[in-house]
Amino acid sequence: MEIYTLLSKYFANEATDREKAEVDAWRRESADNEKEFRALAESWQLARRTDASFVAPDKEKVWNRIVGGIARLKPVKTYSRSFIYRAVGIAAVVALLIGVSLPLLYQAVSDEGHRQMCVVAPAGQKAEVSLPDGTHVFLNSGSILTYSTGYSRDNRSVKLQGQGFFDVTKDSRHPFTVLAGDVKVLVKGTSFDVNAYTDNEALEVTLLSGRVSVLSASTDRLIADMLPNQKVTVPYDKGLKPALQTCDAEEEALWRLGKLKIVGETLPEVARKMEHWYGVHISLHNIDVGKRYWMTIKTESLKEMLEIINLITPINYSINGEEVNISCR
């Protein structure tokens, strides 16, 4: 188990005797480890304080201190997903204690004199973040939003891996840009969804309100100027052309409201969405690819959803941690 996951359990008094011994051994390995432990322990205690002398706005300072401390433990020159996830264990628990609404991690990474802030939605969970200009972003499961500490009114640019819904603060003179894969989405104030999961066949941009221009990230070639209730699909296969079509944009972005709409999709398509929704990996065997499904996932558990599918199309399934196997009967 990674040390930061152990630390989160240690501070929350949920660690077993063996796990406590592992933490104690790690502390004895070096003076830096002990110093780090004491700093995180102090911040943890501050985060749990409820007395009147502890003013609520200070919670954000505590959060920044914890995350900033984690960032300094192993400085890197470029963004590393594995580095981010090493710290998720402790940061998620601290976030819950100090009032951050969802288990997400802000991670600072060195980059040529600037700091890159990364917001991570762990697998099977969602996250929300407000950017410095007031722009609000929802992140779907397993997604990462990256932006520079230089983000400002004059430089409103972010990078997205996975899926995000953006409600952008209007500023006609300073465009807001999302870089996702080979696509650049350019807006001045609007709400839209970007689905850039790389296990899909294409990247999709769906517009709810305002105006959006979708361009090639490498050449700035215009792919589409979009109007509300339109969706542009940009295939990852370079041999296929982008397509612009009308859609129910609100339905496409229902995931941000805790609902996942499935309309006339095959079992492989349903399984792919369930993988993101629940943070699991689904293997399909002997399936009927001609069968279509219509359903809405709200608060149903993974097992409940599998039972619903079983009622529609008889299946056998097994769940082993994050591994799920489905076969048609």
Helices and strands as residue ranges (DSSP letters): H 3-11, H 17-29, H 31-48, H 58-73, H 81-98, E 105-111, E 114-120, E 127-130, E 136-139, E 144-148, E 156-167, E 176-180, E 183-187, E 191-196, E 202-209, E 212-216, E 222-226, E 230-235, E 243-246, H 249-252, G 254-257, E 260-265, H 267-278, E 281-285, E 293-297, H 302-312, E 315-320, E 323-328
